[in-house]
């Protein structure tokens, strides 16, 4: 992400852009159990927040929380616009709504049209695809349950690569089909 200039941490990205790869040193400072992860991270944030020798590059000033992070007005406007969608908020005339209603009621779905829809959907993932679960300490958890156990955002589990999160949190990622015995007995 740093190489492609798309890292989510703008402070780290600016350091990388200005000083290059050799200016960044990554090392393990301390290994802590998952239960103490947030407390430990907060301790380091507090320590480096006031340090004159080292610079804190965390965007968020509270560990495991977005508290303290203020999005720009531009970002808020972009999110708002994307949530509205293409035609949301547009008031349609009664005449237009009546015409749409008539068109939909008189619509005939031909076999050719059905085949076209079928061909378009071929190759897509089935809605009955296996559910994703996490095995941690020999217990199967849903993503949401596991996020609560390790005190992290659910999106972190989905967005970071599987290999990285498995190593970080010490869990095993599994996919379980809905009709399997394990699925029915665990969830």
C-alpha positions in Angstrom: 0.0 0.0 0.0 2.9 2.4 0.8 4.5 1.6 -2.6 1.2 2.2 -4.4 0.6 5.5 -2.4 -2.7 4.2 -1.1 -2.0 3.5 2.6 -4.8 4.2 5.0 -2.5 6.1 7.4 -1.7 9.4 5.8 1.0 10.2 8.3 2.9 7.0 7.5 2.3 7.5 3.8 3.8 11.0 3.9 6.9 9.7 5.8 7.3 7.0 3.2 6.9 9.4 0.3 9.3 12.0 1.7 12.0 9.8 3.1 11.6 6.4 1.3 11.4 2.8 2.5 14.7 2.9 4.4 13.4 5.5 6.8 10.8 3.2 8.2 11.8 0.5 10.7 9.2 -2.1 11.8 9.8 -4.3 14.8 8.0 -6.2 17.5 8.1 -4.2 20.6 6.2 -6.5 22.9 4.1 -9.7 22.6 0.9 -9.6 24.6 -2.0 -11.9 25.0 -5.1 -11.0 22.9 -7.0 -10.1 26.1 -4.5 -7.3 26.9 -3.9 -6.1 23.4 -6.0 -2.9 23.6 -4.6 -1.9 27.0 -1.0 -2.4 25.8 -1.6 -0.5 22.6 -3.1 2.4 24.6 -0.1 2.4 26.9 2.2 2.8 24.0 0.0 5.5 22.4 0.1 7.5 25.7 3.8 7.0 26.0 4.7 8.2 22.5 2.1 11.0 22.5 4.2 13.0 24.8 7.6 11.8 23.6 10.0 14.3 22.1 12.4 11.6 20.7 9.9 9.6 18.7 6.9 10.7 16.7 3.5 9.0 17.1 2.0 8.0 13.7 -1.2 6.6 14.9 -4.2 8.3 13.4 -6.4 7.4 16.3 -5.5 8.4 19.8 -7.6 5.8 21.5 -6.7 2.1 20.9 -9.4 0.0 19.3 -11.7 2.9 18.8 -12.2 5.6 16.3 -12.6 8.2 19.1 -10.4 11.1 18.4 -10.4 10.8 14.6 -12.2 13.5 12.8 -13.0 13.0 9.1 -12.7 15.9 6.7 -15.8 17.6 5.5 -14.9 16.4 2.0 -14.9 12.8 3.1 -18.2 13.2 4.9 -19.7 14.7 1.8 -18.4 11.9 -0.4 -19.9 9.3 2.0 -23.2 11.1 2.1 -23.3 11.3 -1.7 -22.5 7.6 -2.1 -25.2 6.6 0.3 -27.8 8.6 -1.5 -27.4 6.6 -4.7 -28.2 7.6 -8.2 -31.9 8.5 -8.0 -32.5 8.7 -4.2 -34.0 12.0 -3.1 -35.4 12.7 -6.5 -39.2 13.2 -6.4 -40.8 11.6 -9.4 -44.1 13.0 -10.8 -47.3 11.1 -10.5 -47.5 10.8 -14.2 -44.1 9.1 -14.4 -45.0 6.7 -11.5 -48.3 5.8 -13.3 -46.5 5.1 -16.6 -43.9 2.9 -14.8 -46.7 1.0 -13.0 -48.5 0.3 -16.3 -45.3 -0.9 -18.0 -44.5 -3.3 -15.1 -48.0 -4.8 -15.0 -48.1 -5.4 -18.8 -44.5 -6.9 -18.9 -44.2 -10.4 -20.2 -41.1 -12.4 -19.3 -40.2 -14.5 -22.3 -38.1 -17.7 -22.2 -35.4 -15.8 -24.2 -35.2 -13.2 -21.4 -35.1 -15.9 -18.7 -32.2 -17.6 -20.5 -30.4 -14.3 -20.8 -30.7 -13.7 -17.1 -29.6 -17.3 -16.4 -26.5 -16.9 -18.6 -25.6 -13.6 -16.9 -25.7 -15.2 -13.4 -23.7 -18.3 -14.4 -20.3 -18.3 -12.8 -21.2 -16.1 -10.0 -20.9 -17.2 -6.4 -23.9 -19.0 -5.1 -26.0 -17.3 -2.4 -25.7 -20.6 -0.6 -21.9 -20.4 -0.4 -20.2 -21.6 2.7 -20.2 -19.3 5.7 -16.9 -18.1 7.1 -15.9 -18.9 10.6 -12.9 -18.6 12.8 -11.5 -21.4 15.0 -9.8 -20.0 18.1 -8.8 -22.2 21.1 -10.7 -25.1 19.4 -14.0 -23.2 19.5 -15.7 -22.0 16.4 -16.8 -18.3 16.3 -18.5 -16.1 13.8 -16.5 -13.1 12.7 -18.7 -10.8 14.8 -18.2 -13.0 18.0 -14.4 -13.2 17.4 -14.2 -9.4 16.9 -15.8 -8.9 20.3 -13.5 -11.4 21.9 -10.3 -9.7 20.6 -11.8 -6.2 21.0 -11.2 -5.1 17.4 -13.4 -3.7 14.6 -15.3 -6.3 12.6 -14.1 -4.6 9.4 -10.4 -5.2 10.4 -11.1 -9.0 10.2 -12.7 -8.7 6.7 -10.3 -6.1 5.2 -6.9 -7.3 6.3 -5.4 -10.3 4.6 -6.3 -13.7 6.0 -2.6 -14.7 6.5 -1.8 -11.5 8.5 -4.9 -11.7 10.8 -4.3 -15.4 11.4 -0.8 -14.7 12.5 -1.7 -11.6 14.5 -4.7 -13.1 16.5 -3.6 -16.7 16.4 -6.8 -18.1 14.9 -7.6 -20.5 12.1 -10.0 -19.4 9.3 -12.5 -21.9 8.0 -15.5 -22.1 5.7 -18.3 -24.3 6.7 -21.2 -25.4 4.5 -24.6 -24.8 5.9 -25.7 -28.4 5.6 -22.7 -29.8 7.5 -22.9 -31.1 11.0 -20.3 -28.7 12.3 -22.3 -25.7 11.2 -25.5 -27.0 12.7 -23.9 -27.9 16.0 -21.9 -24.8 16.4 -24.0 -21.9 15.3 
